[in-house]
Amino acid sequence: MNWTPSLVEDRLAEAADTLHRLPETRVQGHASTWPPYIRESWSTDEVTLRRPPPSAAAITRMDETLPWLQLLDPVDAKIVWARADGKPWKVISWEVGMTRSAAHRHWLFALCVIAWKLNGHRIPKHITKAELIARTRAAANSQPTIRRTKSEMTQGGMKA
């Protein structure tokens, strides 16, 4: 598979979604002797509906995807993960202390770094962010790739 920044972005967004859908961790050993219907009637909290838990294939893809963030600088990894998590650019810019355009450049560069390394290339030492982005785009345009839809990614298979 030829990785492109858009495929990397899709995979990271799926990983963030999968992580949110995992069941909550609970402290073991605390129990109540009251029947559940009495505890429910005392509760004033609103009921929050959760999406169904992720499939085993989605969890496996998430486990493959999360180490990609270690390929990046900590600030770039923070930007990439916040964007995959759906945070708006204004919040991300404030959290990392950059302008929106600078945060966007770091995000795009980080996606290109991940795609570049997943494709088995080494990043040249003396290359600018703009040059790496241009090379990644040129490589993506020269080779046709199969872009998977979100439903195909969650099903784990590709259509022929």
C-alpha positions as CSV (number, residue, x, y, z in Angstrom):
1,M,0.0,0.0,0.0
2,N,1.3,3.5,-0.8
3,W,0.6,5.7,2.1
4,T,-0.5,9.3,1.5
5,P,-1.1,12.0,4.1
6,S,-4.9,11.7,3.6
7,L,-4.8,8.0,4.3
8,V,-2.7,8.6,7.4
9,E,-5.2,11.3,8.5
10,D,-8.1,8.9,8.0
11,R,-6.4,6.1,10.0
12,L,-5.5,8.5,12.9
13,A,-9.1,9.7,13.0
14,E,-10.4,6.1,13.1
15,A,-7.9,5.4,15.9
16,A,-9.2,8.3,17.9
17,D,-12.8,7.2,17.3
18,T,-12.0,3.7,18.3
19,L,-10.2,4.8,21.5
20,H,-13.4,6.8,22.5
21,R,-15.6,3.8,21.9
22,L,-13.6,1.5,24.1
23,P,-15.4,0.6,27.4
24,E,-14.6,2.7,30.5
25,T,-12.3,1.3,33.0
26,R,-13.8,0.9,36.5
27,V,-12.2,0.4,39.9
28,Q,-12.7,-3.2,41.0
29,G,-13.9,-4.0,44.5
30,H,-16.6,-1.3,45.0
31,A,-20.1,-2.6,45.0
32,S,-23.5,-1.7,46.3
33,T,-26.0,-4.0,47.9
34,W,-28.9,-1.8,46.7
35,P,-30.8,-3.3,43.8
36,P,-30.1,-1.4,40.5
37,Y,-33.6,0.0,40.1
38,I,-33.3,1.9,43.4
39,R,-29.9,3.3,42.5
40,E,-31.2,4.4,39.1
41,S,-34.2,6.2,40.6
42,W,-31.9,8.2,42.9
43,S,-29.6,9.2,40.1
44,T,-30.0,12.8,38.9
45,D,-27.5,12.4,36.1
46,E,-28.7,12.4,32.5
47,V,-28.3,9.1,30.6
48,T,-25.5,9.3,28.1
49,L,-25.8,6.9,25.2
50,R,-22.7,5.3,23.9
51,R,-21.9,4.0,20.5
52,P,-21.3,0.3,20.3
53,P,-17.9,-1.0,21.2
54,P,-15.3,-1.2,18.3
55,S,-14.7,-4.3,16.5
56,A,-11.5,-6.4,17.0
57,A,-10.2,-5.3,13.6
58,A,-10.7,-1.6,14.6
59,I,-8.8,-2.2,17.8
60,T,-6.0,-3.9,15.9
61,R,-5.8,-1.0,13.5
62,M,-5.7,1.4,16.4
63,D,-2.9,-0.5,18.0
64,E,-0.9,-0.3,14.7
65,T,-1.6,3.4,14.3
66,L,-0.8,4.8,17.8
67,P,3.0,4.1,17.5
68,W,3.1,6.3,14.5
69,L,2.9,9.3,16.8
70,Q,6.3,8.3,18.2
71,L,7.8,9.1,14.8
72,L,7.1,12.8,15.3
73,D,8.3,15.6,17.5
74,P,6.2,15.9,20.7
75,V,4.6,19.2,19.6
76,D,3.8,17.8,16.1
77,A,2.4,14.6,17.7
78,K,0.2,16.7,20.0
79,I,-1.2,18.7,17.0
80,V,-1.8,15.5,14.9
81,W,-3.6,13.7,17.7
82,A,-5.7,16.8,18.7
83,R,-6.8,17.1,15.1
84,A,-7.5,13.4,14.8
85,D,-9.6,13.8,17.9
86,G,-11.7,16.4,16.2
87,K,-10.5,19.5,18.1
88,P,-10.9,22.8,16.2
89,W,-7.8,24.7,15.0
90,K,-8.5,27.5,17.4
91,V,-8.2,25.2,20.4
92,I,-5.1,23.4,19.0
93,S,-3.4,26.7,18.3
94,W,-4.0,27.9,21.8
95,E,-2.8,24.6,23.3
96,V,0.5,24.6,21.4
97,G,1.1,28.3,21.3
98,M,1.2,28.7,17.6
99,T,-0.8,30.6,15.0
100,R,-3.4,28.7,13.2
101,S,-1.4,28.7,9.9
102,A,1.8,27.5,11.7
103,A,-0.1,24.7,13.5
104,H,-1.6,23.7,10.1
105,R,1.9,23.6,8.5
106,H,3.2,21.4,11.4
107,W,0.2,19.1,11.0
108,L,0.6,18.7,7.3
109,F,4.4,18.2,7.7
110,A,3.8,15.5,10.4
111,L,1.3,13.6,8.2
112,C,3.8,13.7,5.4
113,V,6.6,12.4,7.7
114,I,4.4,9.5,8.8
115,A,3.4,8.7,5.2
116,W,7.0,9.0,4.0
117,K,8.3,6.6,6.7
118,L,5.5,4.1,6.3
119,N,6.4,3.9,2.6
120,G,9.9,2.9,3.6
121,H,11.7,6.2,2.8
122,R,14.2,7.9,4.9
123,I,13.8,11.6,5.4
124,P,16.7,13.6,4.0
125,K,18.6,15.6,6.7
126,H,18.6,19.0,5.0
127,I,15.1,19.2,3.7
128,T,12.5,21.9,4.5
129,K,9.0,21.2,5.5
130,A,7.7,22.7,2.2
131,E,10.0,20.4,0.2
132,L,9.0,17.3,2.0
133,I,5.3,18.2,1.6
134,A,5.8,18.8,-2.1
135,R,7.7,15.5,-2.6
136,T,5.0,13.6,-0.7
137,R,2.3,15.2,-2.9
138,A,4.2,14.5,-6.1
139,A,4.7,10.8,-5.0
140,A,1.0,10.5,-4.2
141,N,0.0,12.0,-7.5
142,S,2.3,9.8,-9.5
143,Q,1.0,6.5,-8.1
144,P,-2.7,5.7,-8.0
145,T,-3.9,4.8,-4.5
146,I,-7.1,3.2,-3.4
147,R,-8.9,5.4,-0.9
148,R,-11.1,3.5,1.5
149,T,-14.3,4.9,2.8
150,K,-15.0,5.1,6.5
151,S,-17.5,2.2,6.3
152,E,-14.9,0.1,4.5
153,M,-12.3,0.9,7.2
154,T,-14.7,-0.1,10.0
155,Q,-15.6,-3.3,8.2
156,G,-12.0,-4.2,7.8
157,G,-12.2,-5.2,4.2
158,M,-11.7,-3.6,0.9
159,K,-14.0,-3.8,-2.1
160,A,-12.6,-5.2,-5.3
